[in-house]
C-alpha cells in the first residue's frame, strides 16, 4: 500500500496514548487501531480534521505517499 499512516509517530511525538486520542477525537479504540496500523480502507475528512486538531499537526504529518 503506497499510503503510509504515521499516526503512531505523531502520537509518540505528542506523548499521547491511543486511549487519550480516542477520547479527544470521539472514535473507538478499535477504529483508531485500524487506522494506526494502516488497515483502514478510507478516512473521513472530519476524522482526519479531529485527529489533526487533537495532535496539533497537519494531515501530511499523519499520511505519507510512497511510490
Number of C-alpha atoms within 10 A of each C-alpha: 8 8 11 14 20 18 23 17 13 17 19 11 10 13 10 14 11 18 12 14 19 18 12 14 19 13 16 13 15 11 12 21 17 12 18 19 13 17 12 13 7 8 9 8 10 10 14 16 16 17 24 19 14 18 21 13 14 13 16 11 15 20 14 12 10 7 5
